[in-house]
Every structure is written in C-alpha cells, then in structure tokens.
Amino acid sequence: MAFKGVFPVYNMKIKISTDGTTEPSVDIADLETMGISIEGNVETWTPFGSDGWGRALMTGKSFSIEFTGKRHIGDPGNDYIAETAWKDGLDCSTKMSIEFPDGATLVFACVLNVTNVGGGDSTNVGPLEFTAQNDGKPTWTPASEE
C-alpha cells in the first residue's frame, strides 16, 4: 500500500473505454464531482428455530456513480460520454475504471445515462452530467499490502 491516510477526491483516476468494448484507458476532462451509490439486496427470514430472531443474507448488489463536470469539446473521453446522450441500446454501454489513491481498482461494464450536456445560465460553463450504472459484476482489486 503506497498511500495511507485521508485523501482529496481528485487523487482518484477515472478512465473510460471510448469504443465500449476495450479496457478503459482514456481520461475524462473536467469532471468535478463523483458519488458512488451501492445498493444491496438483502433477503430476510425468521425460521422456527431462531426464537423469533430474524436472519439475513446479502443476495445481490448493484451500484451507480453520479458524475458532474464541464462539457469539454475536443476531449476524447468527454466527447464520447456527451455523444451517448443521443443514443440508446448497446450504444450507451461501455467500460470504466477507477483507481483509488491506495492502489485499489474497480473495473466495470456500465450503461451511461447522460442527463445534461450544456444547459444553464448564459454565463455558466456548459455542464456534462451523467450516471454510470453497473452492468454485471465488477472486478475489484484491493490495494497491495506492500
């Protein structure tokens, strides 16, 4: 583990595949915020032999990542995401990765849902806002203990 302690969020490295199939290798210019939401599916039951105490088991998970930033025309990652605003089906599917400051990585297939590609006040910088919804099981690689 090369890093310990608290960290600023900008130390995370976010990459995307710009053809939807290859490994994520392209940065996305001018991202400002990222929020990861993880949802667990928990099934509960109360068997006869538990004296009325319930049991639980995590039976599934999903996650989504909300991103906001600025629309940066000419940046390959930013352009790729913005263009999916007008597409549907598999044309909105891609792969992304996040490298955390401690060296852990999350690589995942996802569906891009672009929600804003340029609105706002006349003096605002054009936004780029989107959600990356996981599509299947991600690959999580913990940080090494070195």
C-alpha positions in Angstrom: 0.0 0.0 0.0 1.7 3.1 -1.2 -0.7 5.5 0.4 -2.2 5.8 3.9 -4.5 8.5 5.4 -7.2 10.8 4.2 -7.1 12.0 0.6 -8.6 14.6 -1.7 -11.1 13.0 -4.2 -9.1 14.4 -7.1 -6.5 11.8 -6.4 -8.8 9.1 -7.9 -8.1 8.2 -11.5 -11.2 7.7 -13.7 -10.9 6.2 -17.1 -13.4 5.1 -19.9 -13.4 3.0 -23.0 -14.3 5.1 -26.0 -15.4 2.2 -28.1 -17.5 0.4 -25.5 -15.6 -2.8 -25.6 -11.8 -2.3 -24.9 -10.3 -1.8 -21.5 -10.8 1.7 -20.1 -7.7 3.8 -21.0 -9.0 7.3 -21.7 -9.2 10.1 -19.1 -12.4 12.3 -19.0 -11.5 16.0 -18.9 -13.1 18.5 -16.5 -15.0 16.1 -14.1 -15.8 17.9 -10.9 -17.8 15.5 -8.7 -18.3 11.8 -8.3 -20.7 10.0 -6.0 -20.8 6.2 -5.7 -24.1 4.6 -4.5 -24.1 0.9 -3.6 -27.4 -0.9 -3.2 -27.5 -4.3 -1.6 -30.3 -6.8 -2.0 -30.9 -8.3 1.4 -33.3 -11.2 1.9 -34.6 -11.7 5.4 -36.5 -14.6 7.0 -37.4 -15.8 10.5 -37.1 -19.6 10.9 -38.9 -21.5 13.6 -35.7 -22.4 15.5 -34.5 -18.8 15.9 -36.7 -17.9 18.8 -38.2 -15.1 16.8 -34.9 -13.6 15.7 -34.6 -12.8 12.1 -31.8 -14.0 9.7 -30.5 -12.1 6.7 -28.4 -12.8 3.6 -26.9 -10.4 1.0 -28.3 -11.9 -2.2 -27.2 -9.3 -4.8 -25.7 -5.9 -5.3 -25.7 -3.0 -7.8 -24.1 0.4 -7.9 -24.2 3.6 -9.8 -21.8 6.5 -10.0 -23.1 10.1 -10.5 -20.7 12.4 -12.2 -20.8 16.1 -12.8 -18.4 18.2 -14.7 -18.0 20.6 -17.6 -18.5 19.9 -21.3 -15.1 19.9 -22.8 -15.5 19.7 -26.6 -12.5 18.0 -28.2 -11.5 15.8 -25.3 -12.0 12.2 -26.4 -13.5 10.9 -23.1 -15.7 13.9 -22.6 -16.9 13.8 -26.2 -17.6 10.0 -26.0 -19.9 10.5 -23.0 -21.7 13.5 -24.4 -22.4 11.7 -27.7 -24.2 8.9 -25.8 -26.9 11.4 -24.8 -28.5 10.9 -28.2 -28.1 7.1 -28.4 -29.8 4.1 -26.9 -29.4 0.4 -26.5 -25.9 -1.1 -26.6 -24.5 2.2 -27.9 -24.7 3.5 -24.3 -22.7 0.6 -22.9 -19.0 0.9 -22.1 -16.4 0.1 -19.6 -14.9 2.3 -16.9 -12.3 2.1 -14.2 -11.4 3.9 -11.0 -8.0 3.7 -9.4 -8.2 4.8 -5.7 -5.2 6.5 -4.0 -4.3 3.4 -2.1 -3.8 1.5 -5.4 -7.2 -0.5 -5.3 -9.0 -0.6 -8.6 -12.6 -1.0 -9.7 -13.1 -2.0 -13.3 -16.7 -2.4 -14.5 -19.0 -2.6 -17.5 -21.7 0.1 -17.4 -24.5 1.9 -19.1 -24.1 5.7 -19.5 -27.2 7.8 -18.8 -26.3 11.4 -19.8 -28.6 13.9 -18.1 -27.2 17.3 -19.1 -24.9 18.3 -22.0 -25.0 22.0 -22.0 -27.8 23.8 -20.1 -27.7 26.5 -17.5 -27.5 30.3 -17.3 -26.0 32.2 -20.2 -22.8 32.9 -18.2 -22.3 29.3 -17.0 -19.8 27.0 -18.4 -21.6 24.2 -20.2 -22.1 21.2 -18.0 -21.7 17.4 -18.5 -23.7 15.3 -16.1 -24.2 11.6 -16.3 -24.7 8.4 -14.3 -22.7 5.2 -14.9 -25.0 2.3 -13.9 -23.1 -1.0 -13.4 -23.9 -3.8 -15.9 -22.8 -7.0 -14.3 -20.3 -7.9 -11.7 -17.3 -5.5 -11.4 -13.7 -6.5 -10.9 -12.4 -5.2 -7.6 -8.7 -5.5 -6.9 -7.7 -4.5 -3.4 -4.6 -2.4 -2.8 -1.4 -4.5 -2.3 -0.1 -4.8 1.2 3.4 -3.6 0.2 
